Structure formats: C-alpha cells, structure tokens
Amino acid sequence: MYGYGMHDYGFGLGPLFMWAIPLLILIGLVVLLVKLLDGRKSRSAREILDQAYARGEIGQEEYQRKREDLEH
C-alpha cells in the first residue's frame, strides 16, 4: 500500500555529495600542502639571511632591508 518502489526516491543530493565531498577534501589537502611548503621556504630564506649576517657577509643596513623584504 505505502511501499516505496525504485522510482519513488529520485536522485536527491546523493550524486552531488558522492563527488563534491572527495573533491573538497582534495582541495583542502592541496591548500594545506601549499601553505606548509610556502612557510618552509620563508623560514629557510630567513635562516640564510641570518647566517649571512652572522658570518659578516652583509652589513646591518642590508640585513634589515632584506629582512623587511622577506616579511612582506
């Protein structure tokens, strides 16, 4: 009497979530990876600058100018 047949459900949002959720997870992982790698590059550049200054390869003015460039 009130049974549900194969044609009573329709598609609904099921197919949307079947591809949208994995796609959103993949996008999130890519964004996270890019941010991690970008942060690592900034730190290594700063470390190189600090080492050059510590070795006396660059003066204080140049060190401060380059440090400000890296922060922006």
C-alpha positions in Angstrom: 0.0 0.0 0.0 2.5 2.6 1.1 5.6 0.8 -0.1 8.4 2.6 -1.7 9.3 1.4 -5.2 12.5 2.0 -7.1 11.1 5.1 -8.7 9.9 6.9 -5.6 13.3 8.2 -4.4 14.6 10.2 -7.3 18.2 11.3 -7.3 18.2 13.8 -4.4 21.6 15.1 -3.3 23.3 11.7 -3.3 25.3 12.1 -6.5 26.3 15.6 -5.6 27.9 14.5 -2.4 29.5 11.5 -4.0 31.9 13.7 -5.9 31.7 17.0 -4.1 33.0 15.8 -0.7 36.1 14.0 -2.0 36.8 17.0 -4.2 36.6 19.4 -1.3 38.8 17.1 0.8 41.4 17.0 -2.1 41.3 20.8 -2.5 41.8 21.2 1.3 44.8 18.9 1.2 46.4 20.8 -1.7 45.8 24.2 0.1 47.4 22.8 3.3 50.4 21.4 1.4 51.0 24.7 -0.4 50.8 26.6 2.8 53.2 24.2 4.5 55.7 24.4 1.7 55.4 28.2 1.4 56.1 28.6 5.1 59.1 26.4 4.9 60.6 28.5 2.0 60.2 31.7 4.0 61.9 30.2 7.1 64.8 28.9 5.0 65.3 32.3 3.3 65.3 34.0 6.7 67.8 31.4 8.0 70.1 32.0 5.1 69.9 35.8 5.6 70.6 35.4 9.3 73.6 33.2 8.6 75.0 35.6 6.0 74.7 38.4 8.6 76.3 36.3 11.3 79.3 35.5 9.0 79.7 39.2 8.2 78.9 38.8 4.5 76.3 41.6 4.7 76.1 44.7 6.8 73.4 45.7 9.2 71.6 48.0 6.8 71.4 45.4 4.1 70.4 42.8 6.6 67.5 44.9 7.9 66.4 45.9 4.3 66.3 42.2 3.2 64.6 41.1 6.3 61.9 43.6 5.7 61.6 42.4 2.1 61.1 38.9 3.3 58.4 39.8 5.8 56.3 41.5 3.1 
